Amino acid sequence: MLLLYLSYAILWISSAVPVVIAAAGKSIFILAGQSNMSGRGGVVNDTWDNYIPPESYPNLAILRLSADLNWQLATEPLHRDIDTAKACGVGPGMAFASSLLRMDSSVGVVGLVPCAVGGTNISQWARGGELYKQLIRRAEAALEGGGTIQGMLWFQGESDTVNREDAESYKTRLQNFYLHVRADLLLPVLPIIQVALASGEGEYVEMVREGQLGMDLVNLRTVDAKGLSLEPDVLHLTTPSQFSLGHMLANAFLQTRPSALAVTSSHVSRLTIFPKILFSGLFANFLGSRLVF
């Protein structure tokens, strides 16, 4: 019964919170790639188990840009209205944002921009293609309410392990994609945190990994997912693995910043939504007061 009440409360908050804080300055992050970025944690036989780890609970300081370009409270699955061909589950985005808030209070409100689509190869992300145009369109829309694009998280390449030619061309195609995104967003040194593959659909996983690990661009960091546990399909990361990955991504992003201030537990405690807050009169007063992050 408590879970049912919690679900209703989250739905209510999702509609109420954007009116209050969507216009605030945000640290915006683009989430792009394929299924392991959009999230298949907890998905078996195309059905999500609906389990959300406590570390990925909703947080008033974490927003997501919906498919219709509106800011709302971020809740799992982050890509539910973007990657619609398959069931979405837990991805690394919420864990990334939560970890970032714990480690660096200066980021303020985190705005996540889901753009990943399962089953896509790198050639589909080339400049001029629909996926690329959607990414740029959503990134530009994210800026309209205020804020700054602080980085892009990229996890893709499993589909490029099937064909040898795709695997051999992967590094060049990926580098071009990064350079084009930076150019079209007018952010020449945009921090990019990429994930080296933990799995693949074909036999050329190591060839794609070599391209990822061997790439040398300014403000590019690579997080290696190899060794993280996989779902029974031996392709997608489990929910615990996605949380671990999110934490790794946050650490890697902070390495791109000139200085990262450590955040204390007292700073974090006022940002996190605990179930007890949802069912107290204090929460109504909180929404009615001025929000300061």
BAFI-3210 file (N, C-alpha, C; in Angstrom, 3 decimals, decimal comma, padded with zeros to 6 digits):
// residues 293
n [1|2|3|4|5|6|7|8|9|10|11|12|13|14|15|16|17|18|19|20|21|22|23|24|25|26|27|28|29|30|31|32|33|34|35|36|37|38|39|40|41|42|43|44|45|46|47|48|49|50|51|52|53|54|55|56|57|58|59|60|61|62|63|64|65|66|67|68|69|70|71|72|73|74|75|76|77|78|79|80|81|82|83|84|85|86|87|88|89|90|91|92|93|94|95|96|97|98|99|100|101|102|103|104|105|106|107|108|109|110|111|112|113|114|115|116|117|118|119|120|121|122|123|124|125|126|127|128|129|130|131|132|133|134|135|136|137|138|139|140|141|142|143|144|145|146|147|148|149|150|151|152|153|154|155|156|157|158|159|160|161|162|163|164|165|166|167|168|169|170|171|172|173|174|175|176|177|178|179|180|181|182|183|184|185|186|187|188|189|190|191|192|193|194|195|196|197|198|199|200|201|202|203|204|205|206|207|208|209|210|211|212|213|214|215|216|217|218|219|220|221|222|223|224|225|226|227|228|229|230|231|232|233|234|235|236|237|238|239|240|241|242|243|244|245|246|247|248|249|250|251|252|253|254|255|256|257|258|259|260|261|262|263|264|265|266|267|268|269|270|271|272|273|274|275|276|277|278|279|280|281|282|283|284|285|286|287|288|289|290|291|292|293]
n.u [000,824|001,975|003,770|001,960|000,792|003,093|003,615|001,395|001,919|004,324|003,501|001,819|003,621|005,196|003,686|003,402|005,884|007,474|006,313|007,207|010,069|011,218|012,185|014,507|018,108|020,004|022,154|022,807|022,609|023,210|021,925|022,866|022,982|022,608|020,629|021,712|022,249|019,745|018,493|018,009|017,923|016,618|014,810|013,342|012,563|011,291|009,855|009,611|010,663|009,869|011,333|013,002|016,033|016,926|018,849|018,167|015,827|013,260|014,207|014,101|015,939|016,594|015,748|013,965|013,913|011,052|009,557|007,931|009,232|009,120|010,040|010,213|009,806|012,384|012,044|012,409|011,489|013,925|013,966|011,474|009,590|011,053|012,761|010,948|010,379|011,012|010,701|011,636|013,929|015,828|018,434|021,711|021,403|019,865|021,295|023,752|023,141|022,291|024,613|026,345|025,229|025,659|028,416|029,222|028,175|027,919|026,706|023,993|020,617|020,010|019,545|018,367|018,627|017,162|018,092|018,744|018,441|017,492|019,243|020,550|023,107|026,390|026,515|023,935|023,773|025,027|025,775|023,053|021,317|018,230|018,343|020,513|019,650|017,463|018,726|020,213|018,108|016,665|018,602|018,972|016,414|016,367|017,849|016,259|014,726|016,542|019,802|022,781|024,514|026,324|027,583|027,889|026,704|027,608|026,803|027,215|027,491|027,266|025,731|027,446|029,222|028,648|029,189|032,221|033,307|031,881|032,823|035,548|035,428|034,427|035,735|036,537|034,050|032,719|034,326|033,961|031,243|031,263|032,751|031,063|028,741|029,722|030,429|027,953|026,471|027,846|029,832|032,837|034,573|033,005|032,422|032,637|031,559|032,209|031,252|033,030|032,426|030,585|029,560|028,245|026,535|027,658|030,658|032,764|033,456|035,779|037,198|035,665|035,798|038,528|038,645|037,134|038,563|040,958|040,644|041,452|040,592|040,206|038,860|037,459|036,394|036,717|034,823|035,064|032,972|033,333|033,082|031,041|027,939|025,527|022,214|020,076|020,081|022,646|023,568|022,579|023,062|022,555|020,276|021,736|024,283|023,893|023,521|026,082|027,549|026,508|027,541|030,272|030,356|029,730|031,969|033,920|033,044|033,467|036,189|036,680|036,263|037,587|037,749|036,281|033,939|033,614|030,662|028,755|027,019|024,963|024,295|023,266|021,057|018,819|018,026|017,088|014,325|012,583|010,483|008,954|008,630|006,847|004,386|003,753|002,573|004,463|005,617|003,809|003,958|006,579|006,562|005,099|006,761|009,631|011,945|015,261|018,304]
n.v [-001,208|001,218|001,624|002,101|004,530|006,080|006,046|007,495|009,924|010,691|011,007|013,208|015,131|015,297|016,817|019,166|020,243|021,258|023,762|025,319|025,223|024,926|027,041|027,804|028,238|025,704|022,832|021,264|018,088|015,983|012,871|010,222|007,693|004,149|001,307|000,600|003,046|004,301|002,559|-000,628|-001,907|-004,236|-005,155|-007,879|-010,163|-008,134|-006,772|-004,582|-004,759|-002,844|-002,083|000,303|001,430|002,774|004,774|005,951|007,301|009,837|013,309|016,609|018,254|017,215|017,155|016,183|016,405|016,088|014,154|015,939|018,270|019,521|020,482|018,327|016,625|014,317|010,888|007,335|005,102|007,035|007,328|006,698|007,883|008,394|006,332|004,264|001,839|-000,468|-001,939|000,198|000,434|000,800|003,116|004,718|007,425|008,697|007,811|008,939|011,724|011,899|011,073|013,092|015,364|014,725|014,858|017,358|020,392|022,655|022,283|022,728|022,654|019,762|019,115|016,670|015,409|013,178|011,205|008,822|005,876|002,584|-000,121|001,264|002,111|003,636|005,007|005,856|007,985|010,015|013,341|015,146|013,040|011,627|010,968|012,474|015,082|015,228|015,106|017,541|019,357|018,877|019,492|022,232|023,137|022,597|024,628|026,843|027,404|028,412|027,916|025,853|023,853|021,318|018,938|015,832|012,560|009,452|006,304|003,750|001,482|-001,249|-002,244|-001,923|-003,950|-006,119|-006,180|-006,314|-004,183|-001,995|-002,022|-001,506|001,067|002,479|004,168|006,483|007,394|007,892|009,868|011,941|012,409|013,420|015,793|017,177|017,534|019,226|021,430|022,222|022,877|024,981|024,685|024,181|022,804|021,055|018,945|015,452|012,361|009,145|005,667|002,702|-000,374|-002,996|-005,215|-006,774|-007,062|-008,623|-010,256|-008,486|-006,983|-006,258|-004,854|-002,557|-001,551|-000,965|001,196|003,038|003,251|004,149|006,718|010,155|013,088|016,512|017,175|014,794|011,932|008,519|005,874|002,631|-000,043|-002,717|-005,843|-005,226|-006,467|-008,301|-008,493|-011,438|-011,617|-011,188|-008,836|-006,366|-004,058|-004,767|-003,540|-002,865|-002,601|-000,457|001,594|001,636|002,364|004,930|006,334|006,129|007,612|010,159|010,686|010,733|012,919|015,034|015,178|016,717|019,268|022,422|022,872|021,056|021,264|019,634|018,173|018,342|016,095|017,478|019,414|017,843|016,596|018,257|018,165|015,721|013,589|012,031|009,278|009,850|012,593|012,977|012,362|014,186|017,208|019,107|018,951|020,133|022,766|023,194|023,197|025,466|027,447|029,569|028,154|027,265|026,359]
n.w [000,000|000,756|-001,349|-003,404|-002,592|-002,712|-005,452|-006,459|-005,237|-006,422|-009,077|-008,741|-007,874|-010,148|-011,916|-010,535|-009,677|-011,953|-012,559|-010,534|-010,445|-012,993|-014,495|-013,315|-013,130|-014,665|-014,627|-017,435|-018,984|-021,704|-022,606|-024,479|-027,107|-027,250|-026,234|-023,651|-022,566|-022,603|-020,917|-019,691|-017,365|-015,150|-017,000|-018,468|-020,961|-022,393|-020,458|-017,782|-014,398|-012,620|-010,426|-008,522|-007,427|-004,205|-004,516|-006,880|-006,540|-007,023|-007,069|-006,045|-007,206|-009,636|-012,938|-015,936|-019,515|-021,275|-024,000|-025,355|-024,955|-022,438|-019,150|-016,372|-013,208|-012,765|-013,263|-013,125|-015,802|-017,456|-020,237|-021,207|-022,966|-025,170|-026,195|-027,541|-028,796|-027,442|-024,139|-021,523|-018,795|-015,860|-016,211|-016,488|-015,959|-013,788|-011,546|-012,118|-011,936|-009,242|-007,884|-008,694|-007,486|-004,835|-004,692|-005,605|-004,833|-006,337|-008,788|-008,742|-009,837|-011,717|-015,088|-017,105|-020,399|-022,179|-024,963|-026,109|-028,162|-028,505|-030,154|-032,193|-034,558|-034,998|-037,418|-037,808|-036,167|-037,406|-038,539|-039,840|-039,954|-038,590|-035,825|-034,983|-035,584|-033,870|-031,391|-031,360|-031,606|-029,224|-027,325|-027,797|-027,193|-024,500|-023,425|-023,524|-021,273|-019,521|-018,122|-018,562|-020,889|-019,676|-020,251|-022,158|-021,980|-023,224|-024,467|-026,444|-029,236|-029,245|-031,350|-033,464|-033,404|-034,908|-037,661|-039,440|-040,939|-039,942|-037,318|-037,710|-038,718|-036,659|-034,710|-036,174|-037,136|-034,736|-033,575|-035,423|-034,980|-032,324|-032,737|-034,503|-032,946|-030,922|-032,507|-033,661|-031,439|-030,598|-028,709|-028,285|-026,544|-025,139|-022,415|-022,759|-021,756|-022,294|-022,623|-022,518|-024,103|-022,463|-023,499|-026,506|-029,690|-031,591|-032,867|-032,779|-030,532|-029,062|-030,971|-031,368|-028,778|-028,634|-030,356|-028,881|-026,420|-027,374|-028,266|-028,461|-027,434|-026,535|-023,332|-023,253|-021,613|-020,702|-019,508|-018,355|-018,863|-018,808|-017,273|-015,544|-014,257|-016,207|-017,662|-018,132|-020,927|-021,677|-022,728|-021,860|-019,162|-015,703|-013,138|-010,654|-011,840|-013,539|-011,702|-010,555|-012,804|-013,289|-011,101|-011,678|-014,027|-013,056|-011,450|-013,458|-014,982|-013,178|-013,234|-015,418|-014,670|-013,584|-010,828|-008,226|-005,801|-002,744|-001,532|001,419|003,651|004,837|002,990|000,950|002,074|002,026|-000,563|-001,375|-002,002|000,389|001,267|003,623|003,560|001,531|002,544|004,473|006,024|005,866|003,369|001,595|002,488|001,809|-001,016|-001,373|-000,554|-001,194|-003,365|-002,915|-004,211]
ca.u [000,000|002,870|004,287|000,885|000,721|004,291|003,444|000,480|002,579|005,310|002,768|001,337|004,776|005,674|002,942|003,454|007,218|007,993|005,800|007,947|011,517|011,747|012,836|015,752|019,322|020,226|023,306|022,129|023,407|022,597|022,120|022,692|023,541|021,591|019,788|022,303|022,105|018,330|018,230|017,295|018,068|015,354|013,951|013,506|011,495|010,645|008,995|010,382|010,202|009,421|012,157|013,859|016,885|016,807|019,769|017,578|014,535|013,114|014,904|013,644|017,010|016,859|014,651|014,180|013,191|010,161|009,534|007,278|010,107|008,759|010,780|009,410|010,599|012,972|011,723|012,701|012,617|014,137|013,769|010,204|008,879|012,032|013,103|009,613|010,193|011,199|010,475|012,775|014,058|016,776|019,663|022,697|021,175|019,468|022,413|024,746|022,718|022,297|026,013|026,919|024,735|026,318|029,841|029,509|026,984|027,870|025,966|022,623|019,607|020,493|018,545|018,750|017,984|017,241|018,101|019,213|017,475|018,044|019,477|021,086|024,553|026,993|026,207|022,613|023,942|025,809|025,181|022,067|020,345|017,133|018,770|021,383|018,834|016,657|019,614|020,499|016,849|016,339|019,616|018,669|015,174|016,681|018,445|015,296|014,250|017,666|020,749|023,968|024,854|027,588|028,250|027,117|027,026|027,427|026,988|026,727|028,497|026,936|025,236|028,555|030,093|028,147|029,838|033,637|033,524|031,374|033,730|036,795|035,163|033,738|036,471|036,458|032,667|032,390|035,044|033,255|029,999|031,592|033,164|029,896|027,874|030,348|030,355|026,580|025,996|028,757|030,529|034,000|035,236|031,965|032,847|031,944|031,923|031,758|031,376|033,569|031,443|030,621|028,985|027,964|025,627|028,415|031,964|033,829|033,374|037,095|037,602|034,967|036,380|039,828|038,379|036,677|039,636|042,098|040,294|042,103|040,045|040,184|037,649|036,793|036,754|036,153|034,536|035,026|031,896|033,669|033,079|029,778|027,019|024,571|020,942|020,163|020,325|024,087|023,781|022,218|023,487|021,537|020,008|022,899|025,379|023,576|023,819|027,545|027,994|026,161|028,519|031,531|030,211|029,810|033,374|034,653|032,685|034,110|037,587|036,783|036,040|038,803|037,728|035,006|033,775|032,985|029,399|028,561|025,736|023,933|023,858|022,506|019,835|017,667|017,700|016,594|012,954|012,383|009,052|008,249|008,299|005,722|003,140|003,675|002,114|005,621|005,922|002,956|004,532|007,832|006,243|004,572|007,796|010,625|012,916|016,624|019,226]
ca.v [000,000|002,367|001,842|002,687|005,935|006,725|006,233|008,609|011,157|011,051|011,524|014,539|016,014|015,465|017,883|020,391|020,789|022,059|025,123|026,051|025,325|024,648|028,217|028,072|027,864|024,260|022,187|020,380|016,983|015,202|011,419|009,732|006,385|003,143|000,784|000,619|004,399|004,558|001,769|-001,901|-002,509|-004,768|-005,564|-009,260|-010,497|-006,870|-006,323|-003,999|-005,226|-001,664|-001,835|001,480|001,437|004,030|005,785|006,568|007,898|011,223|014,336|017,912|018,925|016,496|017,259|015,570|017,029|015,077|014,090|017,141|019,401|020,165|020,024|017,701|015,879|013,123|009,598|006,184|005,120|008,366|007,333|006,014|008,494|008,642|005,016|003,684|000,561|-001,546|-001,539|000,828|000,241|001,692|003,453|005,376|008,862|009,132|007,559|009,973|012,996|011,792|011,053|014,411|016,261|014,392|015,171|018,742|021,212|023,803|022,003|023,211|021,762|018,980|018,883|015,561|015,455|011,841|011,164|007,511|004,984|001,234|-000,788|002,170|002,085|004,966|005,690|006,477|009,212|010,974|014,662|015,149|011,987|011,984|010,902|013,626|016,299|015,236|015,451|018,977|020,058|018,749|020,232|023,658|023,388|022,534|025,901|027,930|027,743|028,807|026,864|025,679|022,463|021,036|017,758|014,790|011,183|008,651|004,862|003,200|000,720|-002,676|-002,592|-001,845|-005,117|-007,211|-006,120|-005,932|-002,859|-001,017|-001,998|-000,857|002,487|003,047|005,259|007,674|007,869|008,428|011,133|012,940|012,721|014,305|017,102|017,833|017,974|020,403|022,555|022,677|023,470|026,106|024,344|023,466|021,932|020,413|017,675|014,245|011,165|007,984|004,376|001,593|-001,451|-004,160|-006,331|-006,425|-007,949|-009,447|-010,787|-007,484|-006,116|-005,722|-003,885|-001,315|-001,072|-000,370|002,529|003,897|003,472|004,798|008,058|011,221|014,413|017,359|017,090|013,499|010,936|007,207|004,995|001,255|-000,835|-004,142|-006,494|-004,991|-007,591|-008,166|-009,193|-012,775|-011,537|-011,016|-007,642|-005,149|-003,959|-004,928|-002,321|-002,496|-002,174|000,885|002,538|001,740|003,127|006,333|006,893|006,245|008,730|011,403|010,879|011,104|014,287|015,979|015,315|017,722|020,586|022,999|022,601|020,481|021,415|018,490|018,517|017,650|015,416|018,452|020,056|016,898|016,141|019,075|017,995|014,382|013,311|010,817|008,965|010,477|013,961|012,957|012,179|015,121|018,545|019,946|018,971|021,140|024,050|023,308|023,602|026,815|028,394|029,839|027,067|027,711|025,219]
ca.w [000,000|000,790|-002,703|-004,190|-002,215|-003,218|-006,900|-006,658|-004,809|-007,442|-010,227|-008,408|-007,854|-011,517|-012,566|-009,754|-009,511|-013,051|-012,500|-009,523|-010,587|-014,327|-015,050|-012,603|-013,830|-014,600|-015,248|-018,382|-019,511|-022,780|-022,490|-025,848|-027,409|-027,522|-025,157|-022,324|-022,036|-022,314|-019,723|-019,716|-016,052|-014,655|-018,116|-018,919|-021,915|-022,758|-019,364|-016,688|-013,089|-011,865|-009,238|-008,555|-006,235|-003,443|-005,036|-008,069|-006,223|-007,493|-006,312|-006,522|-007,923|-010,888|-013,897|-017,259|-020,622|-021,849|-025,460|-025,875|-024,637|-021,177|-017,982|-015,331|-012,247|-013,371|-012,664|-013,982|-016,732|-018,016|-021,690|-021,495|-024,082|-026,230|-026,745|-027,372|-029,489|-026,464|-022,748|-020,869|-017,364|-015,184|-016,907|-015,623|-015,836|-012,457|-010,635|-012,428|-011,374|-007,786|-007,437|-008,943|-006,452|-003,574|-004,728|-005,990|-004,598|-007,245|-010,019|-008,609|-010,404|-012,866|-016,119|-017,977|-021,715|-022,768|-026,433|-026,565|-028,812|-028,568|-031,429|-033,214|-034,753|-035,022|-038,677|-037,670|-035,390|-038,195|-038,774|-040,909|-039,714|-037,689|-034,438|-034,744|-035,585|-032,661|-030,278|-031,403|-031,332|-027,814|-026,573|-027,926|-026,454|-023,072|-023,027|-023,584|-019,937|-018,697|-017,790|-019,393|-021,200|-019,004|-020,762|-022,826|-021,620|-024,439|-024,302|-027,704|-029,966|-029,288|-032,693|-034,422|-033,227|-035,750|-038,978|-039,290|-041,513|-038,978|-036,170|-038,123|-038,976|-035,511|-034,074|-037,021|-037,151|-033,419|-033,408|-036,235|-034,274|-031,216|-033,256|-035,077|-031,840|-030,320|-033,441|-033,863|-030,186|-030,330|-027,468|-028,832|-025,568|-024,343|-021,820|-023,208|-020,994|-023,053|-021,946|-023,300|-024,072|-021,577|-024,250|-027,890|-030,415|-032,519|-032,460|-032,856|-029,350|-028,706|-031,988|-031,051|-027,525|-028,942|-030,893|-027,792|-025,456|-028,028|-028,742|-027,699|-027,703|-025,356|-022,514|-023,416|-020,615|-021,008|-018,381|-018,866|-018,264|-018,872|-015,974|-014,845|-014,465|-017,303|-017,585|-018,758|-022,372|-021,825|-023,538|-021,136|-017,773|-014,664|-012,375|-009,829|-012,712|-014,032|-010,632|-010,474|-013,966|-013,075|-010,163|-012,417|-014,965|-012,286|-011,104|-014,671|-015,349|-012,264|-013,637|-016,485|-014,079|-012,994|-009,395|-007,797|-004,367|-002,096|-000,901|002,674|003,760|005,195|001,756|000,145|002,719|001,690|-001,971|-001,661|-001,615|001,155|001,331|004,742|003,193|000,618|003,258|005,583|005,681|005,604|001,942|000,973|002,822|001,059|-002,381|-001,376|-000,190|-002,228|-003,427|-003,123|-004,321]
c.u [000,860|003,421|003,238|000,770|001,915|004,176|002,523|001,141|003,569|004,627|002,275|002,483|005,245|004,961|003,100|004,822|007,697|007,535|006,652|009,402|012,063|012,512|014,170|016,951|019,614|021,587|022,731|023,089|022,597|022,928|021,851|023,377|022,452|021,057|020,415|022,345|020,644|017,870|017,408|017,464|016,715|014,394|014,307|012,295|010,627|009,639|009,874|009,808|009,740|010,227|013,059|014,715|016,772|017,688|019,205|016,179|014,475|013,736|014,496|014,696|017,393|015,618|014,991|013,377|012,372|010,218|008,879|007,961|009,656|009,613|009,822|010,343|011,108|012,595|012,089|011,411|012,738|013,776|012,421|009,453|009,806|012,374|011,875|009,416|010,293|010,888|011,754|012,747|015,024|018,030|020,611|022,389|020,836|020,602|023,527|024,382|022,764|023,719|026,654|026,494|025,394|027,751|030,157|028,254|026,847|027,060|024,528|021,614|020,184|019,343|019,037|017,943|018,122|017,150|018,437|018,087|018,128|018,220|020,091|022,596|025,082|026,673|024,839|022,667|024,727|025,042|024,260|021,011|019,309|017,552|019,636|020,560|017,968|017,504|019,869|019,247|016,504|017,344|019,331|017,404|015,433|017,222|017,425|014,780|015,342|018,551|021,881|024,190|026,248|028,314|027,303|027,627|026,674|027,750|026,368|027,846|028,195|026,487|026,339|029,535|029,710|028,925|031,275|033,895|033,034|032,320|035,029|036,617|034,639|034,454|036,355|035,055|032,279|033,072|034,379|031,950|030,255|031,920|031,975|028,951|028,441|030,229|028,935|025,958|026,845|029,465|031,767|034,733|034,214|032,492|031,980|032,468|031,343|032,007|031,955|032,702|031,697|030,187|028,765|027,050|026,366|029,786|033,077|033,794|034,725|037,572|036,933|035,530|037,732|039,662|037,961|037,820|040,823|041,825|040,881|041,577|040,070|038,833|036,806|037,309|036,044|036,020|034,373|033,977|032,199|033,743|031,833|028,795|025,953|023,280|021,080|020,403|021,797|024,423|023,583|022,645|022,306|021,321|021,175|024,081|025,137|023,838|025,330|028,087|027,698|027,141|029,868|031,491|030,321|031,252|034,180|034,333|033,400|035,586|037,777|036,634|037,321|038,885|036,351|034,930|033,073|031,721|029,233|027,194|024,631|023,417|022,939|021,140|018,632|017,245|016,981|015,169|012,903|010,892|008,323|007,859|007,035|004,392|003,009|003,165|003,266|005,917|005,082|003,491|005,808|007,594|005,763|005,606|008,737|011,667|014,287|017,524|020,649]
c.v [001,262|002,680|002,482|004,179|006,709|007,003|007,411|009,933|011,635|011,613|012,942|015,542|016,309|016,601|019,212|021,043|021,656|023,505|025,967|026,265|025,161|025,829|028,523|027,679|026,401|023,900|021,079|019,330|016,214|013,727|010,810|008,381|005,387|002,551|000,813|002,020|004,698|003,726|000,524|-002,632|-002,957|-005,205|-006,990|-009,611|-009,269|-006,389|-005,809|-004,447|-004,103|-001,404|-000,632|001,472|002,774|005,142|006,516|007,107|009,327|012,217|015,686|018,653|018,206|016,540|016,478|016,341|015,949|015,113|015,316|018,416|020,210|019,603|019,453|016,998|014,604|011,880|008,497|005,639|006,496|008,441|006,759|006,596|008,848|007,347|004,116|002,313|-000,632|-001,021|-000,944|000,520|001,245|001,865|004,166|006,823|009,343|008,939|008,575|011,281|012,978|011,814|012,420|015,398|015,986|014,889|016,627|019,593|022,337|023,539|022,504|022,194|021,068|018,753|017,813|015,597|014,088|011,890|009,781|006,673|003,618|000,716|000,065|002,033|003,495|005,719|006,373|007,781|010,273|012,267|014,612|014,076|012,399|011,959|012,110|014,907|016,376|015,617|016,956|019,779|020,017|019,511|021,734|024,027|023,412|023,864|027,028|028,341|028,219|027,631|026,777|024,197|022,197|019,828|016,825|013,432|010,297|007,192|004,194|002,375|-000,757|-003,110|-002,593|-002,992|-006,275|-007,314|-005,618|-004,529|-001,765|-000,885|-001,274|000,648|003,221|004,269|006,555|008,258|008,508|009,772|012,247|013,372|013,690|015,719|017,869|018,339|019,225|021,624|023,100|023,250|024,667|025,930|023,521|022,563|021,299|019,115|016,516|013,071|009,973|006,710|003,357|000,363|-002,523|-005,414|-005,883|-007,428|-008,898|-009,812|-009,749|-006,487|-005,473|-004,690|-002,534|-000,711|-000,402|001,034|003,505|004,253|004,215|006,199|009,125|012,574|015,217|017,229|015,841|012,559|009,625|006,388|003,583|000,433|-002,329|-004,726|-006,238|-006,108|-007,259|-008,915|-010,566|-012,734|-011,344|-009,818|-006,366|-005,194|-004,129|-003,592|-001,945|-002,004|-000,766|001,931|002,732|002,581|004,607|007,023|007,090|007,419|010,073|011,706|011,354|012,532|015,304|016,163|016,350|019,137|021,107|022,746|022,095|020,560|020,191|018,955|017,701|017,023|016,391|019,194|019,133|016,619|016,972|018,911|016,687|014,197|011,992|010,549|009,678|011,913|014,000|012,929|013,099|016,461|019,465|020,040|020,008|022,538|024,300|023,779|025,040|027,865|028,611|028,735|027,643|026,508|025,748]
c.w [000,000|-000,589|-003,591|-003,876|-002,768|-004,706|-007,199|-006,304|-005,852|-008,679|-009,971|-008,439|-009,269|-012,224|-011,847|-009,754|-010,671|-013,002|-011,568|-009,905|-012,004|-014,905|-014,380|-013,461|-013,620|-015,165|-016,123|-018,928|-020,552|-022,542|-023,857|-026,033|-027,736|-026,234|-023,770|-021,735|-021,723|-021,122|-019,969|-018,374|-015,518|-015,738|-018,545|-019,784|-022,208|-021,707|-018,230|-015,352|-012,168|-010,591|-009,461|-007,302|-005,513|-003,982|-006,255|-007,814|-006,765|-006,520|-006,884|-007,333|-009,215|-011,766|-015,156|-018,292|-021,305|-023,370|-026,074|-025,387|-023,425|-020,051|-016,954|-014,358|-012,905|-012,577|-013,653|-014,597|-017,414|-019,500|-022,120|-022,686|-025,241|-026,957|-026,607|-028,018|-028,553|-025,068|-022,170|-019,379|-016,787|-016,031|-015,971|-015,297|-014,447|-011,452|-010,867|-011,743|-009,847|-007,236|-007,593|-007,862|-005,107|-003,541|-005,004|-005,879|-005,612|-008,509|-009,945|-009,098|-011,636|-013,833|-017,086|-019,266|-022,380|-024,293|-026,977|-027,156|-029,005|-029,981|-032,514|-033,332|-034,975|-036,314|-038,626|-036,873|-036,146|-038,401|-039,990|-040,748|-038,682|-036,222|-034,070|-034,651|-034,332|-031,447|-030,221|-031,068|-029,845|-026,942|-026,623|-027,169|-024,950|-022,562|-022,919|-022,210|-019,008|-018,373|-018,792|-019,652|-020,662|-019,569|-021,491|-022,343|-022,809|-024,164|-025,510|-028,327|-030,061|-030,683|-033,743|-034,277|-034,141|-037,051|-038,827|-039,823|-040,561|-037,788|-036,508|-038,297|-037,744|-034,930|-034,867|-037,011|-035,819|-033,191|-034,203|-035,563|-033,134|-031,708|-033,833|-033,990|-031,198|-031,218|-033,544|-032,598|-029,769|-028,987|-027,832|-027,853|-024,622|-023,740|-022,318|-022,390|-021,725|-022,259|-022,916|-023,050|-023,013|-022,327|-025,690|-028,539|-031,338|-031,972|-032,412|-031,703|-029,050|-029,716|-031,730|-029,762|-027,756|-029,507|-029,809|-026,848|-026,059|-028,512|-027,841|-028,163|-026,412|-024,657|-022,794|-022,336|-020,961|-019,733|-018,925|-018,116|-018,246|-017,466|-015,157|-015,191|-015,502|-017,003|-018,264|-020,268|-022,699|-022,715|-022,724|-019,673|-016,821|-013,946|-011,460|-010,669|-013,233|-012,951|-010,493|-011,612|-013,792|-012,148|-010,848|-013,385|-014,250|-011,894|-012,308|-015,090|-014,462|-012,578|-014,735|-015,944|-013,442|-011,493|-009,033|-006,285|-003,800|-001,397|000,372|002,721|004,120|003,986|000,976|000,754|002,329|000,235|-002,255|-001,174|-000,873|001,248|002,448|004,428|002,366|001,352|004,464|005,109|005,366|004,126|001,208|001,255|002,032|-000,364|-002,431|-001,036|-001,353|-002,198|-003,706|-003,149|-004,308]
res [m|l|l|l|y|l|s|y|a|i|l|w|i|s|s|a|v|p|v|v|i|a|a|a|g|k|s|i|f|i|l|a|g|q|s|n|m|s|g|r|g|g|v|v|n|d|t|w|d|n|y|i|p|p|e|s|y|p|n|l|a|i|l|r|l|s|a|d|l|n|w|q|l|a|t|e|p|l|h|r|d|i|d|t|a|k|a|c|g|v|g|p|g|m|a|f|a|s|s|l|l|r|m|d|s|s|v|g|v|v|g|l|v|p|c|a|v|g|g|t|n|i|s|q|w|a|r|g|g|e|l|y|k|q|l|i|r|r|a|e|a|a|l|e|g|g|g|t|i|q|g|m|l|w|f|q|g|e|s|d|t|v|n|r|e|d|a|e|s|y|k|t|r|l|q|n|f|y|l|h|v|r|a|d|l|l|l|p|v|l|p|i|i|q|v|a|l|a|s|g|e|g|e|y|v|e|m|v|r|e|g|q|l|g|m|d|l|v|n|l|r|t|v|d|a|k|g|l|s|l|e|p|d|v|l|h|l|t|t|p|s|q|f|s|l|g|h|m|l|a|n|a|f|l|q|t|r|p|s|a|l|a|v|t|s|s|h|v|s|r|l|t|i|f|p|k|i|l|f|s|g|l|f|a|n|f|l|g|s|r|l|v|f]
***
